[in-house]
Amino acid sequence: MRLLILGGTEFVGRAYLEAGLARGWEVSVLNRGTHPVPRGVTALRGDRGVPGGLAAIERGEWDIVVDTWSWAPSAVRDAAEALRERSGRYVYVSSRSVYAAPTEAGADESARVVEGSPDAEDAADYARTKRGGELAAERHFGDRALLLRAGLVLGPHENIGRLPWWLRRIARGGPVLAPGPRDLGLQYIDARDLASWSLDAAEKGLGGPYNVISRPGFATMRELLEACVRVTASDAELRWVEPGPILAAGIEPWQDLPIWLPPGEDHDMMHRADVSKALAAGLACRPVGETVADTWAWLRGIGGVPPQRPDRPQVGLDPEVEASVL
């Protein structure tokens, strides 16, 4: 199989690159060349944000194209238009953010989505941007476009900082603010499982939207944080605090305490989606302990400081605020 990844050197794109190589496929990547690619990968240089940035893929044929683009939908439109006659399947990594709020617990792929335009030249609104990207892929590939509505994505090489922040905080030891309820269910996907399933799905000819995350309650906050304590071998003491005092202290869920959302509408949207369609199509998710352990091993291997996407804010709780609640 011939795989073209638009991006391919950071978090999710890197997972696709490694999955393609593990299958023995012929892998090409189109990017600006700011990150090296492994031996055996064809590096195609181009900047999708400038005129002529797709020149490197104006020739060539591929069985599967993977697009992780998160900015202006017009870039997805241009890439899909350039590749539609020379590529079999177009895998677009979208987001469950495309669903219009409020999104009820148990919502599946038929839930109402936000408005978006495949021709938009900006990325001011993430949900509309991702929806525009979906429409751009569908415009040129139709049912050959596989739309991955991923939720929370974790795993090695994460450049958002959510799981790395918890690992680094717990590795420091001492009392740790653990947001409750401790058995609050989490729904997420390891980037490697996202890549593996979607390449298999594309190879089988699947198309259309899929919620690609674990089943609801696949793990809990307790299981996640206890796994962090275990793999870091720290003396951290998890002190469980219910949502009320946390919110009263002005602590922001998701931003100050990554991954965590208290019970309610936001939690229902992020952690209680219907994923029966993807599960029926073979989606399998590795245990939370494996994702945590592998992410910690990666962090230690790079000196403990994770990369950070420049377009995303730093996450994490100020130590003084944490101490005030404890």
N, C-alpha and C positions, 0 to 999 in steps of 0.2 A: 504494500500500500504506500502511496505517496501522500505525505502529510505536510501541509503548509500552515505554519502558525504565524499569525500577525501579532508580533510581540515575542513572547517565548523565552525571556531570560529572567523574569521576576516571578513572584509568588505563583499565581494560577497558571500563567503561561509556561513557567518552568515545569510545573507538574505535567503539563501536556507534552512538553519536549521529552521529559524523562520517560513518560508512558509510551510515547512513540518509539523511542530508541529501544526500550525494553521489549517491544514487539518485533524488533528487527525491521521496522519500516524505514523508508527513505524520508528523512525529515529535513525540511527547509524552514527558515525563519526570516521574516521581514521585520527589521527594526533599525534604529538609528546607529547601532554599533557601539552604544555606550557600555554594554556588558558583553563579555566574551561568550562564545557558544562552544559546546563540547566538540571534540574531534569527531568527525563523521557527519556533522550537521552542516548543511549548505547555508551560509550566511548571505542574505540578500539585504542590501542597504537601502533604506528609504525612510522618509519622515512623512507620515500621513497628514500632518498638519500644514504642509506647504504644497504649492502647485508643483506637479511633476513628481510628487513623493512616492507614487506607485510605479514608477518606470521599471523597477527591478522585477515586477511580476506581470509585465505586459506580455511576456512570453513564458511558456511552460504550462504543464498540465498537472493537476493534483486530484486525488480521489476525495480527500477531505480537507477542508479549510477550517481552522479554528480562529475565532476573532474574540479577543477579550476587551475590546475597546470600551472605555467608559466616558469618553468626552463627546464632542459634537457628532450627532447621528449622521451627518452628511459624509463623514469619513467612512462609516460602515456602508452607506449607500454607494460611494465611489468604488470601494474595494469589491463589494458584491457585484456591481455592474461590470467591473473589469474582469471578474473571474467566472461569471455565470456560464459561459460557453466552454470553459476549460477546466471546470471543477465539478465533482460529483455531488458533494454535500457541503453545506455551510453550517458550522456549529457556532452559534453566537452565545457567549456567556452573558446572560442578562441577570436579572435580579427579581426577587419577590417584591421589591419596592414598586414594581409596575402596577400592583394591585391598588385600586382606589380605596382610600380610607373611608369608613372603618372596614377592616377586613376581619370577618368573624372567624372564630376558631373553627377548624374543619373545612375551611375554604379550599376548593380544588382549582384546577386550571381554568374552569369556566367562570370564576369570579370576575367582577367588573374591573377593568383596568383604566389607568389614567389616559388622558389624551397625549398624543405625541406626534411628531412629524419626522419622517425620514430625511427631510431636507433641511432640518434645523442646523444652523451654523454655530450654535453656542451650546454650552452645557450648564446653564445656570441652575436647572432643577434636575436632580439625579434621577428621580422617578420618570419624568418625561423624557429625559435623555436616553435612558435604557429602553423605554417603550419605543422611542423613535428608532433606536438601533434595531429592535425586533422588526419593526415595519420595513426598515431598509433591507434587511436580510430576506424577508418574505417577498418584497417587491421583485427581487431579481432571482430568487431561488424557489419561491413558492413552497410546496410541501417537501422540497429538498432542504429546507432550512430547519435545523433543530435548535429550539430556543430553550436555553437552560435557565430557569428561574431559580437560581440558587439563593439561599438565605445567608446565614452566618457561615463563613468559610474559615477553617482553621488548618493548622498543620505547619510543617517545616517551611522556612523561607517566608513566613508571613511578614508583610511589610506594612500592615495596618497597626499592629502592636497590641492586639487584644490578649491573646494567650501569652505572648512574650511578657507582657506587663505582669500578669499574675505569677508567672514563673519567677521573674526577677524579684517581685515583692516577697513572695514566700521564701525564696532562697535567702533573703536578708534575715529571716527569722523573727522571733518575738511574736507578740500578739498581732493578729491579722484580722481586720474587719472582714467577716464573711457574711455577705448579704443573704438573708433568708427570704422565704422559707428554705430550709436546707434541702428539702426534697423537691424543690421547684424544678420542673422538667425543662430540659434544653433540647433544641432541635438545631442541628448544624450539619456541615459536611466537611470532611477532610478533603483538601484540594486534590489529593492523589486519587481519592475515590470518585470525586467529580470528574476528573480527567479520564480515569479508566472506564467508568460506566458510559460516558458520553462518546468516547471513541468506539466502544463496542456497539452502542446504539446507532451511531452514524454508519458504521460498517454494515449493520443489519438493515439500513434503509429507513430508520425511524425519523420522523419529522414532527414539527409542531411544538407547542409549549409543554414543558415538564417542570414540575416542582422537584428540584433535585437536591434534597436534603434528607437527613435521617428521619425515621418515624418520630412523632411527638413523644417526649419522655425517654428518648434513647439513652440519655444520661441525665444526671441531676447536678445542681450546683455543688452538692456535697461530694458526689463522685468526682467531679472535675477538680475541685480544690484539694480533696484528699489525694488525688493522683499527683497534683503538683507538689504537695508535701512529701509524698513518697519518693518521687524521682529526684527531687533536689536534696533529699536527705537532710533537710534543715530542722531546726528546733522550733519552727513556726507553730504557734498555737492559734487554731481557727476559733475565733470568737463570733458566734452566730448572733446576728442582730436582725430583728424583724424590719420590714420596710418602713414602718412609721417613723422611728427615730432617725433612720438614714435620710429619708426625704425631708424631715423637719430640719435637718442640719444643712439643707441646701445642696446635698450631694446629688449629682446628676446620674441617673441610671444610664448604662451603655457607654457614656463618655468618661465619667469619673471612676465608675466600677464597670470595666469592660465586660461584655457578654451578658451581664445581669440586667433583667427587666423585671420589675415587681409584677405580681398578678394583676391582670387588667387588660385593657384593649391592646396596648403595645405588645405585651407578652403573647396575647392570643395571635396577633398578626405574625410575629417573628418565630414563635416556638410551638405553634399548634396547627400547622398546615396539614392538609390532606396530601399524602405522597403515595397513595395507592397506585397511581398510574406508573410512576417510576419503579416502585417496588415490584409491580407485576412484570415490568420490563427488565428485571434482573438487578436492580440497584442493591448493592451490598455495602455496608459501612463497617469500618474497623472499630474495635473497642476504643472508648475514650482514653483508657490508659496507654494505648499504643500511640495515639496522636500526641498526648502530653509528653510521653517519654521521648519520642522522636524529635519533637520540637525542642525539648531541653537539650538533647544531644547536639542538635544543629546549633543552638544558641551557644553552647560551650565551645563548639568547634570554631565559631567566628569571634570568640573573645567576649561573648556575653552581651554585646550591644546589637540589637536587631536593626535592619534597615528601616527607613521610614519613607513612605510615599509623600512627596512634597505637597500633593493636593489634599492630604488628609491631616486633620489636627492630631496632635499628640494626645494619647489617652492616658488615664491613670489618676489616682487620688493623691492629693497633697498630704504628706505625712502628718502635718499638724492638724488637718481636718480629721484624718483617720483617728488620731490620738484623742481628739475632743469627743468623738462618739464612743470610743472604747472606755 
